[in-house]
Amino acid sequence: MGKIIAIALNTFRESIRDRIFYSLLFFAVVLILFSMVLGNLTIGDPLKIIKDFGLGSISIVGTLIAIFVGIGMVYKEMEKKTIFLILSKPLARWQFLIGKYCGLSLTILVEVVVMSLFLFILCYLYSRDIPWALLYAIVPIYFEILLILAIAFFFSTFSTSFLSGMFTLSIFIIGHLTRDLKNIAETTEDALLQGLSNAMYYVLPNLEFLNFKTRVVHHLSITPAEVILSIAYSFFYTMAVLLIAIFIFQRRDIS
């Protein structure tokens, strides 16, 4: 356990210093500020627009960090040959991979917390009230990002950095469309299309299961059981993806 913690802390320090992290975080802050400006210029409830843009910024920027930093963390070690020095020590490959994942998970947690605090402050300045109900959307967003991070790690164990990014981004997009694709396929008589859509629906992650943003913004009912169930779904899917990634990484020839 100590080896995993050491790798995780080193990864956290490395990723925090990465310019990509700060540039994406800056981009997110700009988006949230833009939402406040747009809220003042739009007819309707401006606070809803601030919340909607803020939650969307946390989700998008967190996902981009998971993809761009996540895919490079393992691939960069192999490209620079530093992985040989690391694995020459009494350190198992699975410990290396899990340590890297935990370190980046901590990095993303910092990003989500900072942006969430910024969003809460904006909402308070605008309405003199802290909308704690946003946590019903923010917590699942964090676990969705962790799932995307695990998928990025999975692809980085056997593919190039560019392809890993493309594959992960594709799964993120499809993961929010699987239910719609399945519904569309059910209206057709094409057996191949129906089979393909069903396979995508049951195999790929259903990220809409973790999407509570619209319901939170519009004050629709959300029970704690729904949030807990969605987090459990994300947790077990993430564990499954990491186990497959470890299985591939253990058998990969990196000499």
Phi, psi and omega per residue, in radians:
M1 nan -0.640 3.139
G2 -1.087 -0.619 3.133
K3 -1.175 -0.699 3.130
I4 -1.131 -0.737 3.134
I5 -1.113 -0.708 3.126
A6 -1.099 -0.786 3.094
I7 -1.101 -0.727 -3.113
A8 -1.100 -0.798 -3.125
L9 -1.161 -0.688 3.108
N10 -1.140 -0.702 3.105
T11 -1.133 -0.707 3.125
F12 -1.061 -0.825 3.141
R13 -1.111 -0.689 -3.128
E14 -1.156 -0.767 -3.089
S15 -1.276 -0.569 3.089
I16 -1.118 -0.611 3.129
R17 -1.371 -0.202 -3.090
D18 -1.188 2.308 -3.110
R19 -1.138 -0.462 3.120
I20 -1.072 -0.723 -3.125
F21 -1.038 -0.842 -3.088
Y22 -1.234 -0.640 3.131
S23 -1.160 -0.700 3.117
L24 -1.239 -0.648 3.101
L25 -1.134 -0.708 3.074
F26 -1.087 -0.738 3.108
F27 -1.041 -0.700 -3.138
A28 -1.162 -0.739 3.126
V29 -1.089 -0.701 3.102
V30 -1.093 -0.731 3.120
L31 -1.077 -0.738 -3.139
I32 -1.153 -0.719 3.093
L33 -1.117 -0.682 3.110
F34 -1.095 -0.624 3.121
S35 -1.101 -0.612 3.124
M36 -1.185 -0.734 3.107
V37 -1.117 -0.789 -3.132
L38 -1.122 -0.630 3.122
G39 -1.082 -0.618 3.136
N40 -1.316 -0.363 -3.096
L41 -1.720 -0.114 -3.030
T42 -1.815 2.463 3.067
I43 -1.280 2.350 -3.116
G44 2.113 -2.789 -3.113
D45 -1.493 1.864 -3.099
P46 -1.155 -0.508 -3.122
L47 -1.126 -0.619 3.106
K48 -1.121 -0.654 3.128
I49 -1.190 -0.699 3.102
I50 -1.074 -0.798 3.134
K51 -1.112 -0.773 -3.099
D52 -1.110 -0.832 3.110
F53 -1.135 -0.682 -3.130
G54 -1.114 -0.840 3.125
L55 -1.125 -0.695 3.100
G56 -1.106 -0.662 3.115
S57 -1.135 -0.745 3.119
I58 -1.060 -0.755 -3.114
S59 -1.163 -0.856 -3.066
I60 -1.170 -0.835 -3.094
V61 -1.185 -0.701 3.082
G62 -1.063 -0.696 3.114
T63 -1.160 -0.718 3.121
L64 -1.115 -0.698 3.083
I65 -1.106 -0.762 3.135
A66 -1.045 -0.690 -3.101
I67 -1.317 -0.987 -3.007
F68 -1.215 -0.680 3.121
V69 -1.447 -0.657 -3.088
G70 -1.125 -0.806 -3.085
I71 -1.220 -0.468 -3.096
G72 -1.489 -0.286 -3.019
M73 -1.164 -0.758 3.122
V74 -1.454 -0.776 -3.092
Y75 -1.100 -0.660 -3.128
K76 -1.131 -0.672 3.116
E77 -1.102 -0.678 3.140
M78 -1.309 -0.642 -3.127
E79 -1.168 -0.693 3.137
K80 -1.482 -0.024 3.129
K81 1.166 0.174 3.125
T82 -1.256 -0.320 -3.129
I83 -1.139 -0.497 3.126
F84 -1.147 -0.700 3.119
L85 -1.165 -0.697 -3.118
I86 -1.180 -0.819 -3.073
L87 -1.378 -0.164 3.060
S88 -1.291 -0.289 3.076
K89 -1.464 2.915 3.118
P90 -1.203 1.234 -3.095
L91 -2.395 2.119 3.134
A92 -1.291 2.696 3.141
R93 -1.084 -0.676 -3.120
W94 -1.156 -0.563 3.085
Q95 -1.189 -0.679 3.088
F96 -1.064 -0.834 -3.090
L97 -1.169 -0.798 3.141
I98 -1.150 -0.665 3.092
G99 -1.074 -0.765 3.094
K100 -1.074 -0.748 -3.124
Y101 -1.123 -0.784 -3.138
C102 -1.114 -0.677 3.119
G103 -1.111 -0.751 3.116
L104 -1.246 -0.561 3.069
S105 -1.074 -0.682 3.098
L106 -1.177 -0.678 3.086
T107 -1.059 -0.806 -3.135
I108 -1.165 -0.600 3.089
L109 -1.074 -0.749 3.105
V110 -1.064 -0.773 3.141
E111 -1.063 -0.799 -3.111
V112 -1.154 -0.729 3.138
V113 -1.122 -0.802 -3.132
V114 -1.073 -0.827 -3.128
M115 -1.171 -0.639 3.123
S116 -1.143 -0.751 3.089
L117 -1.057 -0.721 3.123
F118 -1.105 -0.715 3.119
L119 -1.162 -0.728 3.106
F120 -1.084 -0.703 3.121
I121 -1.118 -0.759 3.107
L122 -1.046 -0.789 -3.138
C123 -1.116 -0.683 -3.139
Y124 -1.169 -0.745 3.120
L125 -1.101 -0.538 -3.090
Y126 -1.466 -0.669 -3.014
S127 -2.117 -0.048 -3.067
R128 1.006 0.587 3.117
D129 -2.595 2.460 3.107
I130 -1.668 2.024 -3.088
P131 -1.426 1.404 -3.097
W132 -1.081 -0.349 3.132
A133 -1.089 -0.326 3.105
L134 -1.070 -0.412 3.137
L135 -1.102 -0.457 3.073
Y136 -1.086 -0.438 3.091
A137 -1.710 -0.622 -3.038
I138 -1.200 -0.762 -3.126
V139 -1.073 -0.851 3.065
P140 -1.073 -0.572 3.087
I141 -1.050 -0.757 3.140
Y142 -1.066 -0.768 -3.140
F143 -1.225 -0.506 3.037
E144 -1.152 -0.722 3.120
I145 -1.121 -0.686 3.097
L146 -1.094 -0.630 3.091
L147 -1.157 -0.762 3.096
I148 -1.100 -0.668 3.099
L149 -1.078 -0.736 3.111
A150 -1.100 -0.687 3.112
I151 -1.152 -0.695 3.083
A152 -1.078 -0.718 3.081
F153 -1.109 -0.730 3.141
F154 -0.997 -0.872 -3.115
F155 -1.208 -0.577 -3.107
S156 -1.225 -0.260 3.141
T157 -1.330 -0.260 -3.107
F158 -2.468 0.006 -3.090
S159 -2.247 3.004 3.113
T160 -1.317 2.920 -3.113
S161 -1.091 -0.757 -3.115
F162 -1.120 -0.855 -3.124
L163 -1.153 -0.652 3.104
S164 -1.063 -0.732 3.110
G165 -1.115 -0.752 3.137
M166 -1.137 -0.774 -3.142
F167 -1.098 -0.784 -3.103
T168 -1.148 -0.758 3.115
L169 -1.103 -0.658 3.113
S170 -1.111 -0.748 3.132
I171 -1.166 -0.630 3.085
F172 -1.067 -0.786 -3.133
I173 -1.175 -0.846 -3.125
I174 -1.129 -0.610 -3.134
G175 -1.046 -0.447 3.091
H176 -1.617 -0.030 -3.097
L177 -2.112 -0.033 -3.035
T178 -1.021 -0.725 -3.122
R179 -1.140 -0.731 3.127
D180 -1.169 -0.729 3.120
L181 -1.091 -0.676 3.122
K182 -1.153 -0.733 3.130
N183 -1.143 -0.696 3.121
I184 -1.149 -0.747 -3.121
A185 -1.114 -0.561 -3.123
E186 -1.214 -0.316 3.120
T187 -1.502 -0.132 3.136
T188 -1.791 2.943 3.116
E189 -1.868 0.175 3.138
D190 -1.404 1.931 -3.088
A191 -1.155 -0.622 -3.135
L192 -1.158 -0.755 3.137
L193 -1.146 -0.693 3.109
Q194 -1.137 -0.740 3.115
G195 -1.123 -0.715 3.134
L196 -1.152 -0.755 -3.136
S197 -1.173 -0.656 3.101
N198 -1.139 -0.712 3.119
A199 -1.095 -0.761 3.128
M200 -1.138 -0.649 -3.096
Y201 -1.166 -0.707 -3.058
Y202 -1.582 -0.411 -3.097
V203 -1.627 -0.828 -3.109
L204 -1.361 2.692 -3.113
P205 -1.185 2.401 3.062
N206 -1.577 1.579 -3.045
L207 -1.262 -0.342 3.072
E208 -1.157 -0.356 3.091
F209 -1.133 -0.354 -3.141
L210 -1.836 0.126 -3.068
N211 -1.726 1.805 3.104
F212 -1.987 0.199 -3.013
K213 -1.049 -0.870 -3.085
T214 -1.106 -0.736 -3.118
R215 -1.174 -0.618 3.115
V216 -1.224 -0.789 -3.098
V217 -1.091 -0.680 -3.084
H218 -1.680 0.235 3.035
H219 1.025 0.657 3.065
L220 -1.484 2.695 -3.033
S221 -1.140 2.293 3.058
I222 -2.361 2.215 3.122
T223 -1.662 2.599 3.080
P224 -0.996 -0.556 3.141
A225 -1.091 -0.658 3.114
E226 -1.103 -0.771 -3.121
V227 -1.156 -0.764 3.139
I228 -1.099 -0.726 3.130
L229 -1.123 -0.705 3.135
S230 -1.169 -0.676 3.111
I231 -1.158 -0.706 3.110
A232 -1.096 -0.726 3.088
Y233 -1.028 -0.820 3.139
S234 -1.103 -0.744 -3.100
F235 -1.063 -0.870 -3.085
F236 -1.225 -0.596 3.085
Y237 -1.167 -0.727 3.113
T238 -1.081 -0.768 3.122
M239 -1.073 -0.699 3.132
A240 -1.121 -0.760 3.136
V241 -1.131 -0.727 3.132
L242 -1.141 -0.668 3.106
L243 -1.099 -0.726 3.102
I244 -1.152 -0.705 3.118
A245 -1.091 -0.727 3.114
I246 -1.119 -0.742 3.134
F247 -1.023 -0.764 -3.139
I248 -1.220 -0.763 -3.089
F249 -1.144 -0.607 3.124
Q250 -1.104 -0.562 -3.043
R251 -1.782 0.029 -3.134
R252 -1.386 2.400 3.086
D253 -1.496 1.941 -3.110
I254 -1.958 0.304 -3.132
S255 -1.341 nan nan
